[in-house]
Amino acid sequence: MKMSKMAVALASAACLITSAIAVAAPFKVQGDPKVAIILFGPKNDGGWSQAFMEALPAMEKALGETIPVVDKVPEDAASITPPAERFIQRGYNVIIGTAFGYSDTFKKLSEAHPDVAFLNASGTTNGPNLESFYGRTYESQYLCGMAAAAASKTGKLGFVAANPLPVVNWTINAYELGAKTINPNATVTVVFTGAWNDPVKERAAASALIDEGIDVIGQHVDTPTPQIVAQERGVYSTGHHRDLTEFAPKANQCSSIWTWSKFLVPELEKIKAGTWEPSPYGAFPGIKEGGTDISCCGSAVSEENKKKIFAARQSIIDGFPVFVGPLKDRDGKERLAAGQPISDADLWKMDWFVDGVISQK
C-alpha cells in the first residue's frame, strides 16, 4: 500500500480524517449508481490492488453492472484527475480510489462534483459526498501472530515491514500480542525496508531474519517476496493483503486479508437506496464490519491452536479490543491502564512498540 506522506499526516492526526464535517442529510446520486475504480497499483500486484480486484465480482453482482477499472495511477493530481474526470463525463457517479496519496485530489474532485459519490481506501479526507476508509488490520494480524507462534519451534518470529508508521506499528504490536497468547516468551524481530514495494529489499530483510535463527516470517509490505523466501529457506510465514498461500503453499500458515466486498457492497447499496451518510471521520471497519479478516490455518498449526485462533476471532467480533490494559511499551512505560481499551485516536498516533518487539530504534 502506497502512503508516501503518511508519516507527516499521521504525526498530527488524532483519527482517520484531517477534518470533521457535519453531514446534514443522506447523500443521493442522480439516477442509478454507476461505479468506477481507480487503482494505485497494477491489477495483478499480488497484494493491495489485487485485493480490490477480487472484491469486484461481488460488487458487480450487487449492482447488476460491469465496473470499469483503471490501474497503475500514481499519487499525484496530474495522474488522478484525468481518469476521474473521464469517468464522470461518461456518466459514472461513484468513484472509488485506493491510495493515501489520492486524498487531496479526491477532496477537490468531490467539491467540484457535489453530485458524485467518492470513496477512497487509506485516504484521510472526507466530506458530504466523500468517505475515506481503512481496515483494522491489527485484528487480523493479532490472529496471524497466534498462528505464527503456534507454528514456531523457537518462539523467534520475524517481520518484514515497510516503514515505522502507526498503521504498520499496530500490526507489529498486535502480531506480538497474539503470539504471546500461544507462547508467552515469543519475540518479534522487525526489519523495515523503507519501501512498500521493493522485492529486492524484502528478500534481503527476510533472509537476514532467517539467518538469525527466526523460523516464522510475517509481513506488512505489498509483495509476496517474504513468503517466497520463507518457502525457499524451509521456514514458515504469514502474509498480508491477500491469502498468499499461492506463493508459498508449504510456508504460509495464515494471511491477514482484505475483505473489501463485505464493506463496499453495503456502502454501494446505501448509495443506491439514497441512504448513504459518509462518516465525517471516515470508515474504519474491522473483522465484524468487513474490512479485514484471516485466511488460516496451515499444516504447522495444530487443531488445538486452530480452535484457539478462531475462538479469538469470535471474541474480536464480539468486541474484544486487542489493545487493552494493563499494557506497557517495551521501555516499561504504561500505555494503557488496567481494563482500558485503546482509542482510535491513539491507534492513529501509535509510535511505540510492546514488550517483545525487537527493531531498530
N, C-alpha and C positions, 0 to 999 in steps of 0.2 A: 504494500500500500504506500503510495507516494504522499508524503506530508512535508514538503521541503521547508516550510516556515513554521512547522508545528512547535518547535522549541520556544519561539518567541510568543506565539499565540497562547500556548498553554501556561506559560510562566505567569501571565496576567489573568488568565481565565479562571473564574470561580465555578464555572459549569460549562456545559457543552456549547453555549452560544456566547456571542460577544455583546448582545443587547437583547433586552426583553421587550417585546412588542405586544400590546394587548390585542386580542382578536375579538372583534365586536360581534361577528356572526360567522356561521359556517361558510366556507368558500365553495363556489359552484362554477364550473366551467360552462361555457356556452355550447349547448349540444352534447352529444355523447363524447366521453373522453377518448382521445387518440394519443397513445403513448409512444414516446421515442426515447432511446437511451444513448448517452454519450459516455464511452468508456475511456478511462485514462490509459490502460494498457492494452495489449493485444488480446483478442477474444480467447485465445488458447494459451494464456501465460502459465497455466497450471495452478494459479493461485487467486489473487484478489479479483481480477477482472473476469476470469473464467467462472468464478462463483456466481457472478451476476448472470452470465450466460446460462448457467444451469438452473437459475430461477426463472428464466424466460418462458419455458413451456407452460408452467402453472399460471403465470401472469396472462399469457395469451389465451389460455383456456378460460380464465375467469372473465376476460373482456370480450372474448369471441373475435379477436382480431390479431393480425400479424404485427409485431412490434419491431420497427427498424432499429438497427444499432450501428453506430459509427464508433470505431475503436482507434486506439493509439493517438488520442487527442491530448497534447501536452497541457501543463498547468499554466497557461498564460492567456490573457484575454484575446489576443490576436488569433489564437488557435481555437478557443472555446466558442467565441461569439458567432463565427460564420456557420458552423453546423447547427447551432441552436436556432439562429435566425432562419436558416433554410427550412428546418423542420416546422417552425411556427408559420412561415409563409405558405407551407404546404398543408396547413390545417391541423398540425399536431398541437394539442393544448395541454399536454402533460409531459414535461421534460425531466428525465431522471439523469443526474450526474453522479460521478463515482470518485471524486477526489477532493481532498482538503484544499488543494490549490484552485479549485473551481469556486470557492466560497464568495469572493468579492465579485467575480463576474456574474455568478448566479444571482447575487443580490441586485446588481444593476439590471440584469435581464428581467427579474421579477418586477422591478419598479417600472421598467419600460413596457412590460406586457402584463398589466394587472389582471387580465382575464385568463392568463395561463398559469397552471399549477407547476411548481418546481419542487423537486426533491433532490437532495444531494447527500450521498454517503460520505461520511467522515468530514463533512463540512462544519462551519462554525457560524454561518449566518442564517437568519430566519426572518419571516415576515408574514403578512396576511395571506400570501399565496406561495410561500417558500418554507420548506421544512428540511433541516439537516438531520441526519440520523447516523447512528453508530451502534455497535453491539457491545454488550457487557462480556467481553472476551475473558475477563478474569474468572467467570463462572465455568466456562468450558475448559480453560487452562488449569484450573484447580482440579478438575476431574482427570485431565491428562497427566497432571503431576502425580495423582494417585496411581494411575496406570504405569507411569514411569518407575515409581518406587516399587511397585509390585513386580515389574519385570527385571529390576536391577538386582544383581548379586552383591554389589559392593556398597550400595547406597550413595554412590558418587554419580550424580546426574550432571549433565552439561546442557547449555542453552546457547544457541546462536541467535543473536538479536541485532537489529539494525542500529537503533540509537536509544540512549537512555532517556526517553521521553515518558510522560505519565502513562500513555496508552500501552507502552511496552513494559514499563516498570510494574504496572499492576498485573500483567500476565506472568512476569517472572515471580513476583511475590506470591501470587495465587498458586503457581506451579509448586513452589517450595512448601506452602502451607498444605496443599493437597498431598504432597509426597510425605510430609511428616505424619499424616494420619495413618499411613501404612508402615513407615519406618521413621520413628522419632529422631533418628540420627542422620537422616538423609540431608545432603547438601546439594546446592545447585550452583555450578560454576558457569559464569556468563562471559561470553566474548562478544563485544559489539563490533560490527563490521563497518559502521558508518554509512551504510547504504541499504536501501530497501530491496534492491535487485542487483546483486553482484555475485554471480556464481563462483567466480574465482576467489573472492574474499571469503565466501561462505564455505567453500571447500577447505581453504586454509584453516579457518576457525574450527570447523568440525574435526579436522584431522588433528589439530593441536590439542583439542579436548580429549580425544581418544588416546592420543599419545601420553596423556597424563593419567590414564587408567580409568577414565569415565566410560561407563558401559550403557548409558542411555542418553540420547541427544534430543532435546526439544528445540523449538524454533519460533521466532516471530520475524521472519523475513518472507519475501514474496516468491522465492523459487523453491523447488523441492530438493535442492542440492544437499542440504544436511541429511535428508533421508537416504539419498543415493550413497553418500559417503558412509553412513552408518551400515548400510547393507554390504557395501564393499569391504568394510573392515570387520564385519561379523559382530556388531553390537546392535542394540535396539534403538528405537526412535519414536518420537511423537511429532505430529505435523500441525500445520496452521493454515487457515483459509478454507481448505477443502480436505476431503479424505485422500491422503497422499499414499495410501496403500498401493496404488497402481505403480508408483515409482519405486517402492521398497516393500514388496509383499511379505518378506520374511522379517524385516526390521520393524516396520511400523506397528505400534501397539495401540495407538489412539491418535485421533486428529481432532483439533478444535476446528469446527466447520461453521461457515456462514449458512444460514437457512433463510435467505432473503425473501423467498416466496412467501413464507409464513408471516412475514411482516408487511411486505409490499402488496400482496393480494388484498388484504383487508383495507389498506390505505387507498388502493385504487377503487375498491368497491365503495368506500365512503365518498370519494370524489365523484363516482358515477351517480351515487344517490343524492349528492348535494349536501352531505352531512360532514364533510372533511373540515376539521378545525386544526390547522397546523399549530403545534405546540410552540409557544413563544420561547421555550428553552430547548427546542429540538427534541427528537425522539431517541431514547436510549434503551432499546429492548434487550432483554436477556433471554435465557432459555425459554421461559414461560411465554414471552411475547413473540418469540421467533427470530431474534437477531442472530443467535449463536447456539450451538449445541455440540455434541460429540459424535464421532464415529468410533466405536470401541466394541470389542477389545481384541487384541492379537493373541496368539497362542501362548505367549510367555506370561500372560495374566491368568492366574488360576480362577476357577469358577467361584471360589470363596471371595476373592478380591473383586472379581467382576460384579458380584452381588453387592459388595460394599460400595463400589463406584456408582452403580445405578440407584442404590439407596440414597447416596449423597446427592445424585442428580435430582431425585424426587424431593429431597429436603430443600434444595435450592429453588425448585419450582414452588414449593410450599412457603418459601420466604426466608430460608437460611441466607444470611448476608455475606458469607465467605470472610470478609474482613470485619471482625468483631472483637472487642476487648475481653480480657486484657491482652494487649498486643504492643510489643516493643519493637523498635527497629534494631538493626544489627549492632548499633553503638550503645544499646541499652536505654535509649530514650523512649519514654512511654508515648505511644501514638494514639492508642485507644484505651480508655478506662474499661474496667470490667463491665461487660454487658453492653457496651456502647458500639453500635454499628458505625461504619464509616459513612460520611455524607458524600453525595455525588460531587459536591464542590471540592472536597478533599481528594476524591479519586482523581479529578482532573488536574490536581496540583501535586500528585504523588511523585516526589523526588527522593525517596528513601527506599531502603530495602530491609526486609525482615531478616531476623537471625537465620543463618544457614545459607544465605545467598553470598557467593564469593564473586567479586567483579573488580574491574579497575575502579579506583577511587579518584 
